[in-house]
Amino acid sequence: MLTDRKAGAAVPLQRLTTLDALRGFASLLVLFYHLDDVLVARGAEAPFGGLGHGGARGVDLLFVLSGYVMARLYLRNGPPRSTPTGFLRQRARRLLPVFWIVSLAALSLYLMGYGGAEKAAKLEPWRLAASFLLLPQDMQPLVNVSWFLVYEVLFYGLVALALFNRRLGLGALLAWQGLVLLLWVGGHPAGPSEMPGYLHPRCLGLGIGVAFALLGERLERNGAVIGLRLALVIATALFVGDVIWEGTGERDTHGVPIGLLDLAVGTMLVSATALENRGGLRAPRLLVGVGSMSYSVYLTHFATMTLIAALLAHADVSLGAPGALLCLVGALCVGAAVHFGLDGPLQAWLRLRGTKGDGGSSARRRDGRRAAALAPPSNERHLPA
């Protein structure tokens, strides 16, 4: 458990429900986007008037959110909250166990012939290794949506480097972001986002999130409340407006450029967290709940909806609005089952094991393990980031 170091005591970091709510909002956008993708690929009309197609912007929100949360927790001025190895160990514990379990389930389906020859390339040994180790490759990984985590792994490496040497780590992050920006502005973006090459323009979201976390620290404490509220309304309107614009336009419609949209998201994050810290904002409970289980939903939703759509088509059931709702509800239910039945208990067990090496008496260690298991988790534990 991350702690504030005050007189040697372990004080849990404050959990901001606005970040969970924004993560839940981003997850729902991605869910609607993939629902649109799955049903249209099967010849059905785009559900909900095609509005879900704009949900692709949810991924951009996740990129900025990940950079913001990691920088807010680990890169702001003050005593380091973790060692580089401790940070990487914690991130591995958070990401890999349930990801590997979902990957094994996907591997089982492909070994049974699901997807046919089109998916057979995923079973090549080196591609399997790349998928399980979250390394970049020239096609979709075993778990399609895990391409996002490939970018995250590189970003975590740079955060760990910054924990080792702040100037070196932030310098490497700045150099990476500068190269991505240079390629983007020059009209040479590197590859589609689902085939990570570490140089896609979407990577800029991670750097923009870091910048807002570092530069917005004073604004969070001293910014005028009315100004923060106005900034939140304007930035949210720009983001939501772009989602609607892309969803209701032609299928190749591109709205606000990624960089500008990321700046709007960064403004949303700083203003929302500042207002919550001052008691001026309460996050919707529904979105907070979705955000708390977002990692499990993210990992399982695409496969769940694909399987449900295939079953409905096999049974000659219409893939209209009822089928779309069934896919959505099924994806959320499977994600919730994985979170509460598998990922949550697994993370609690790993946190208990992680305290065994702490110093102090056995009684203090027992109390610490109990507190770690029962305390509400900090925001970083729910990130796919």
C-alpha positions in Angstrom: 0.0 0.0 0.0 1.4 3.4 -0.9 1.8 5.7 2.1 2.6 9.2 3.2 5.7 9.2 5.4 4.7 11.1 8.5 6.6 10.3 11.7 7.1 6.8 10.3 3.5 6.0 10.2 1.7 4.4 7.3 -1.1 6.8 6.2 -3.1 5.6 3.2 -3.2 8.0 0.3 -6.4 9.8 -0.2 -8.6 8.2 -2.8 -10.2 10.6 -5.3 -13.6 9.3 -6.5 -13.5 11.7 -9.4 -10.6 9.8 -10.9 -12.5 6.5 -10.5 -15.6 8.1 -12.1 -13.6 9.4 -15.1 -12.0 6.0 -15.5 -15.5 4.5 -15.4 -16.6 7.0 -18.0 -13.7 6.1 -20.2 -14.4 2.4 -19.9 -18.0 2.8 -20.9 -16.9 4.8 -24.0 -14.6 2.0 -25.0 -17.3 -0.5 -24.3 -19.7 1.3 -26.6 -17.1 1.7 -29.3 -16.3 -2.0 -29.4 -20.0 -2.8 -29.3 -20.4 -0.7 -32.4 -17.3 -2.4 -34.0 -18.5 -6.0 -33.1 -22.0 -5.6 -34.4 -21.2 -3.6 -37.6 -18.6 -6.3 -38.5 -21.4 -8.8 -38.4 -23.5 -6.8 -40.8 -25.8 -5.3 -38.3 -26.7 -1.6 -38.3 -24.6 0.6 -35.9 -26.4 0.5 -32.5 -27.7 3.7 -30.9 -27.5 5.6 -34.2 -23.8 5.0 -34.4 -23.1 7.2 -31.4 -20.9 4.5 -29.9 -18.3 4.9 -32.7 -17.2 8.1 -31.0 -16.3 6.0 -27.9 -12.8 5.5 -29.3 -12.0 8.8 -27.6 -12.3 6.9 -24.3 -8.8 5.4 -25.0 -7.4 8.9 -25.2 -8.9 9.7 -21.9 -7.3 6.5 -20.4 -3.9 7.5 -21.7 -4.0 11.0 -20.2 -5.5 9.6 -17.0 -2.7 7.0 -16.6 0.0 9.7 -17.0 -1.8 12.0 -14.6 -2.3 9.5 -11.9 1.2 8.0 -12.0 2.8 11.5 -12.0 0.5 12.6 -9.2 1.4 9.7 -7.0 5.1 9.2 -7.8 6.7 12.2 -9.6 5.6 15.3 -7.8 8.2 17.1 -5.6 8.8 15.7 -2.1 10.1 12.4 -0.7 9.7 9.5 -3.1 6.8 7.3 -2.4 8.5 4.2 -3.7 11.8 2.8 -4.9 12.1 2.0 -8.6 12.0 -1.8 -7.9 9.2 -1.4 -5.5 7.2 0.6 -8.0 7.8 -2.0 -10.8 6.9 -4.8 -8.5 3.7 -3.2 -7.4 2.7 -2.5 -11.1 3.5 -6.1 -12.1 1.4 -7.4 -9.2 -1.5 -5.2 -10.2 -1.4 -5.8 -14.0 -0.1 -9.2 -14.7 -2.0 -11.9 -12.6 -5.5 -11.3 -14.0 -4.1 -10.4 -17.4 -2.3 -13.7 -17.6 -5.5 -15.6 -16.5 -7.5 -13.8 -19.2 -4.7 -14.5 -21.7 -4.8 -18.2 -20.9 -8.5 -18.3 -21.4 -8.1 -16.6 -24.8 -5.3 -19.1 -25.7 -7.6 -22.0 -24.8 -10.3 -20.6 -27.2 -7.8 -20.2 -30.1 -6.3 -23.7 -29.5 -9.9 -25.1 -29.9 -10.1 -23.4 -33.3 -12.0 -20.3 -32.5 -11.3 -17.6 -35.1 -10.0 -20.1 -37.7 -7.0 -19.5 -39.8 -7.3 -15.7 -39.4 -6.3 -16.0 -35.7 -3.8 -18.9 -36.1 -0.8 -16.5 -36.4 -1.4 -15.5 -32.8 -0.4 -19.0 -31.7 3.2 -18.7 -33.1 5.6 -19.1 -30.2 7.2 -15.7 -30.4 3.9 -14.0 -30.8 2.6 -15.8 -27.7 5.7 -14.7 -25.8 5.2 -11.1 -26.9 1.5 -11.2 -25.9 2.2 -12.6 -22.4 5.1 -10.2 -21.8 3.3 -7.2 -23.2 5.9 -6.6 -25.9 5.1 -4.8 -29.2 4.3 -6.8 -32.3 3.1 -6.2 -35.8 -0.4 -7.5 -35.3 -3.1 -7.7 -32.5 -1.9 -9.5 -29.4 -3.6 -12.6 -28.0 -6.0 -10.4 -26.0 -6.9 -7.8 -28.5 -7.3 -4.9 -26.1 -4.0 -5.5 -24.3 -2.2 -3.3 -26.9 -2.9 -0.5 -24.5 -0.9 -2.2 -21.8 2.1 -2.4 -24.1 2.4 1.4 -24.0 1.8 1.4 -20.3 4.7 -1.0 -19.7 7.2 1.4 -21.4 5.7 4.3 -19.5 6.1 2.5 -16.2 9.8 1.8 -17.1 10.3 5.6 -17.5 8.5 6.3 -14.2 10.8 3.8 -12.5 13.8 5.5 -14.1 12.6 8.9 -12.7 12.3 7.4 -9.3 15.9 6.3 -9.6 17.1 9.6 -11.0 14.4 12.3 -11.5 16.3 14.3 -14.2 17.3 11.2 -16.1 13.8 9.7 -16.1 11.9 13.0 -16.9 14.5 13.7 -19.6 13.9 10.3 -21.2 10.1 10.8 -21.0 10.5 14.3 -22.6 12.7 12.9 -25.4 10.2 10.1 -26.1 7.3 12.6 -26.2 9.3 15.0 -28.3 10.0 12.3 -30.9 6.4 11.3 -31.1 5.3 14.9 -31.4 7.9 15.5 -34.2 6.7 12.5 -36.2 3.0 13.5 -35.7 3.5 17.2 -36.7 5.7 16.0 -39.7 2.9 13.8 -40.9 4.6 10.5 -40.2 2.8 8.9 -37.2 4.2 5.4 -36.5 1.6 2.7 -37.0 -2.0 2.1 -35.9 -2.6 2.2 -32.1 -3.5 -1.5 -31.9 0.0 -2.4 -33.2 2.2 -0.6 -30.7 5.5 0.8 -31.9 5.8 3.3 -29.0 5.6 6.2 -31.4 1.9 6.5 -32.1 0.4 10.0 -31.4 -1.8 8.5 -28.7 1.4 8.2 -26.6 1.3 12.0 -26.2 -1.6 11.5 -23.8 0.8 9.9 -21.3 3.1 12.9 -21.4 0.3 15.4 -21.3 -1.1 13.7 -18.2 2.3 13.9 -16.5 2.6 17.6 -17.4 -0.8 18.4 -16.0 -0.1 16.5 -12.8 3.3 18.3 -12.3 2.3 21.8 -13.4 -1.2 21.7 -11.9 -0.1 21.0 -8.3 -0.2 24.7 -7.3 -3.4 25.2 -9.2 -5.0 22.4 -7.3 -4.2 24.1 -4.0 -4.7 27.8 -4.9 -6.9 28.0 -8.1 -10.1 29.9 -7.8 -13.1 27.6 -7.4 -15.2 29.4 -9.9 -12.4 29.3 -12.4 -11.9 25.6 -11.8 -15.6 24.9 -12.3 -15.6 26.9 -15.5 -12.6 25.1 -16.8 -14.2 21.7 -16.0 -17.4 22.6 -17.8 -15.6 23.9 -20.9 -13.1 21.0 -21.1 -15.9 18.4 -20.6 -18.1 20.0 -23.2 -15.3 19.9 -25.7 -14.5 16.3 -25.0 -18.2 15.1 -24.9 -19.0 17.2 -28.0 -16.2 15.5 -29.9 -17.4 12.1 -28.9 -20.9 12.9 -30.2 -19.5 14.6 -33.3 -17.4 11.5 -34.3 -20.3 9.2 -33.4 -23.0 10.9 -35.4 -20.9 11.8 -38.4 -19.6 9.5 -41.1 -17.7 6.5 -39.9 -14.3 8.0 -40.9 -15.1 11.3 -39.2 -12.2 12.7 -37.2 -13.1 15.4 -34.8 -10.7 17.4 -32.6 -7.0 16.5 -33.1 -5.7 14.1 -30.5 -3.3 16.7 -29.0 -6.0 19.3 -28.4 -8.4 16.6 -27.0 -5.7 15.4 -24.6 -5.2 19.0 -23.4 -9.0 19.2 -22.7 -8.8 15.9 -20.8 -5.8 17.2 -18.7 -7.9 20.2 -17.8 -10.8 18.0 -16.8 -8.5 16.0 -14.5 -6.8 18.9 -12.7 -10.0 20.9 -12.2 -12.0 17.8 -11.1 -9.4 16.6 -8.5 -8.9 20.2 -7.2 -12.7 20.6 -6.7 -13.0 17.3 -5.0 -10.1 18.1 -2.7 -12.0 21.2 -1.7 -15.3 19.5 -1.2 -16.8 21.2 -4.2 -17.5 18.1 -6.4 -19.1 14.7 -5.9 -18.6 12.0 -8.4 -21.6 9.9 -9.6 -21.6 6.7 -7.7 -22.5 4.6 -10.8 -19.4 5.8 -12.6 -17.3 5.3 -9.5 -18.5 1.8 -9.3 -17.7 1.1 -13.0 -14.3 2.7 -12.5 -13.5 0.5 -9.6 -13.8 -2.6 -11.7 -12.7 -1.0 -15.0 -9.5 -3.1 -15.4 -11.5 -6.4 -15.4 -14.1 -4.9 -17.7 -11.5 -3.7 -20.0 -9.7 -7.0 -20.3 -12.9 -9.1 -20.9 -15.5 -6.9 -22.6 -14.4 -7.3 -26.2 -14.2 -11.1 -26.1 -17.5 -11.3 -24.2 -19.4 -9.1 -26.6 -17.9 -11.0 -29.6 -19.0 -14.3 -28.2 -22.5 -13.1 -27.3 -22.9 -11.6 -30.8 -21.7 -14.9 -32.4 -24.2 -16.9 -30.2 -27.0 -14.6 -31.2 -26.2 -14.8 -34.9 -25.9 -18.6 -34.6 -29.4 -18.7 -33.1 -30.8 -16.4 -35.8 -31.5 -13.7 -33.2 -31.6 -10.1 -34.4 -28.5 -8.0 -33.6 -30.6 -4.9 -33.2 -31.2 -2.9 -30.1 -32.1 -5.9 -27.8 -28.9 -7.8 -29.0 -26.8 -4.7 -28.4 -28.2 -4.3 -24.9 -27.6 -8.0 -24.2 -23.9 -7.6 -25.3 -23.5 -4.5 -23.1 -25.0 -6.1 -20.0 -23.2 -9.3 -20.6 -19.8 -7.5 -20.9 -20.4 -5.6 -17.6 -21.6 -8.7 -15.8 -18.6 -10.7 -16.9 -16.3 -7.9 -16.0 -17.9 -7.5 -12.6 -17.6 -11.3 -12.0 -13.9 -11.3 -12.8 -13.3 -8.2 -10.6 -15.2 -9.3 -7.5 -14.7 -13.1 -7.9 -11.1 -13.1 -9.1 -9.1 -9.9 -9.4 -10.2 -8.3 -6.2 -9.5 -11.3 -3.9 -6.3 -12.0 -5.7 -5.1 -8.4 -5.2 -6.0 -8.5 -1.5 -4.0 -11.8 -1.1 -1.0 -10.3 -2.9 -1.2 -7.2 -0.7 -1.1 -9.4 2.4 1.9 -11.3 1.1 3.6 -8.0 0.2 3.6 -6.9 3.8 5.5 -10.0 5.1 8.8 -8.4 4.5 8.0 -5.3 6.5 9.9 -4.6 9.6 8.5 -4.4 13.2 7.0 -6.9 15.5 4.9 -9.8 14.4 1.8 -8.1 15.9 2.5 -4.9 14.0 2.9 -6.9 10.8 -0.4 -8.6 11.4 -2.1 -5.3 12.0 -0.5 -3.9 8.8 -1.5 -6.9 6.7 -5.1 -6.6 8.0 -5.2 -2.8 7.3 -3.7 -3.3 3.8 -6.4 -5.9 3.0 -9.3 -3.9 4.4 -8.4 -0.4 3.5 -10.0 1.2 0.4 -7.4 1.0 -2.4 -5.8 4.1 -3.8 -6.7 5.2 -7.3 -3.6 3.7 -9.0 -4.7 0.1 -8.2 -7.6 0.3 -10.6 -5.6 1.5 -13.6 -5.2 -0.6 -16.6 -2.8 1.9 -15.7 
